């Protein structure tokens, strides 16, 4: 199967209100170009260095670069001028640092708050309580160069799809709560990033608006 065919197959499952993020980390520029030529516009990278390189090599009209991995503070300045969305704001310190670098390049960078919903210590993110505390405080009002446009979460890496379903539901319920409680007047707070290659259909059913799909598009990665 070609990348073009893979994309067409996936998009049959994706309703109009859901955006597909093609997870292109560890894949070569010609593979991304094939996906672009097939109509894909949003690409997700999790390593800043790789993102910068691909951004430079693919100056294509309408292309959007999403950062989806654990972001190190010393790398923010390199992606701040062009990144379209950061999915993985997993601490207040990181959010403040993104704001600082966005100010330097005169941008407001859209961000998602990453929540820790999985039963795995290796995953990053705010707890639900920490997230509530952030939204209750006045801190976001002070950070003029970041815009919180939604939430992101990763389910536990398990074959137990009932557990995955429950975790997605928990995140959707929390998203709805935050929308009503803290962002009812902000139309921009509308994104819920959850679901990957093996569970994106379930994530869509549970209310995801952004799915992050890599191997189903590009094949297995070669590290």
N, C-alpha and C positions, 0 to 999 in steps of 0.2 A: 504493500500500500504506500502511496506517496503522501507527502505532507499535505498537499492540496486535497486529496481524497479524505485523509484523516480529519481535516478541518471541516469539510462538508458533512461528514458523518456526525461529528460532534454538534455542529450548529443545528442539525435537525432536532436535537434534544433541548436546545436553548431557546427559551421564549424571549420575545423582544425586550422585555424589561431587565434582562440579565446580560451582563457584559462578560465576554470571555477574555481572560488574561492568559496569553500563551507563555507558559513558563519556559524561557529560552536559555536558562543558565546551563553552562557547559556545552551548549550547541554552537555550531559554527555559523558565521555570518551568511554564507550562501543558503543555509537552511532557514534562517530568519527571513532572508530575501524571498525565498519561495513562499513562505507563509504570508508575507506582505503582499506579494503579487496575487495571492489567492484571496486577498481582501482583509487579512488580519491586520489590525492597527495597534492593539495593546500588547506589549511584551513585558514580562516580569522577570527581573533579575534579582539575585540575592547576594551578589558580591559586587562591591562598589567599583573595583578595578575593572572587572569584566563589563559592567554597565557603561562605564566611561568609554572604554574601547569601542564597544558596539555602537554607542551613540555617535561617536566620531566617524565610524565606518559606514553608518547607515543614516545619512542626513536626508531622510525621506519625508515627503509631504504627509502630514496627518499622523505620523507615528507618535505613539505615547509610550513612555518608559515608566513602569511602576517598580518601585523597590519593595521586595516582598520578604527579604531575609532579616536576620539580626544585624542592625546597623550600628557600626562603631562610630563614636562621636568624632574621631579624627578624620573620618571619611566624608562627613556630611558636606563639607565645603566644596568637594569635587562634583557632587551630584546636584547641589542646590540650584545651580543656574537653569537646569532643564528638567528635573524629575517631575512627572505629572501627578503622581500620588505615592505616598509612603504608607504601606499597609501595616508596618510593624513598629509602631510607637509603643514600646513596652515599659517605659519608665518616664517619670516626670523630668528627670535630668536630660533624657534624650530629647524630649519635646522642647525643652528650653534651649538646647543646643541647636536644634533645627531652626527654631525661631531666630536665634542669633545669626546663623549663617544665611537665612532667607532675607533678613534685614540688610545684610551686606550687599546682596544682589538685587535688592528692591523687588522682592517677590513675596507673595503669600502662598505658601506651599500647602496643598490639601493633604491631610493626614487621617489615618484610621488609628484608633486606640486598639492595641492588641490585648485580648483577654485570655487568661489562662483557664481554659475549660477542660483540658485533657487530664487524665490520671497519669501524667508523666512529668517527672521533675525536669526533664531535659527541655521542655517547652518554656518559652519566655512569656511575659505578659502581666498585666494588672489582674488582681483578683476583682471580682464584682464589687466588693466593698471599697477597694482602693479607687476604682473607677468612679463610683458614686461620690466619694470624697472629693475627687478632682472636679467633677462636674458641679458639685455644690459650692465649691470655693470660688473665689473671684479670679483665680489664676489665669483662666483662659482669656478673660477680658484684657489682661495685661500683655498677653502674647499676641501681638497684632499681626505677626507675619506667618502664623500657622492658622489653618482652618480645619477644625475637626468635622469631617464629613460622614463619619460612621464608625463602625466597629469591625474588627477582624478576629477570627479565632481558628484554631486547628483542633480537630477532634483527636482522640486517642488513636494511635496506630494499632488497630486491632481488627480481627475478622468478625468481631461481634457487632453486626450492623445495628442492633437494637441500642447498644451503648452509644454508637456514633449518632444515631438518630436522636437519642435523649440529649446528648451534648449540643447538637445543632439546635434542638428545640429550646434548650436553656438559653443559648445565645440569642436566638430570635426573640424570646420573651423579654430578655434583658434589653435588647435593642428597642423593642416597642416601649418598654418602661422609660428608657432614657429619652426617646423621642418625645414622649408625652410630658415627661417631668422636666426636662432641661432644654429641649430643642424644638418645642412645639411651634415656635415662630420662625424657625430656620429651615427653609426648603432644601438647603444644601446638605442637611444631615439626613442622608437617604441611603447610604451604602452599607451593605452587610457582606463582608468578604469571608466566605466559608465554602469549603468543597474543593477537592483536588481530583486527580485523574480517576481514582478508584471509588470516589463517593460523591461526585459532583451532582449526579441526578437526585440523590437523596437531599443534598444541600439545597438544590433548587426547590424541591418540594417543601422544604422547611423555611424557605423565604430568602435564600441568598440572592444578592444582586450582582456579585462578582465571584466568578469561579476561576480557580487557578489550575490550569491544565497543562501538563508538560509532556509526559511519556506517551499519552494517547495521541498527541499531535506529532511529536518529533521522534518517537521511538525511545527506547531505553538510553539513558545517558552513558557516555563513555567518560569516566573520570580521569 
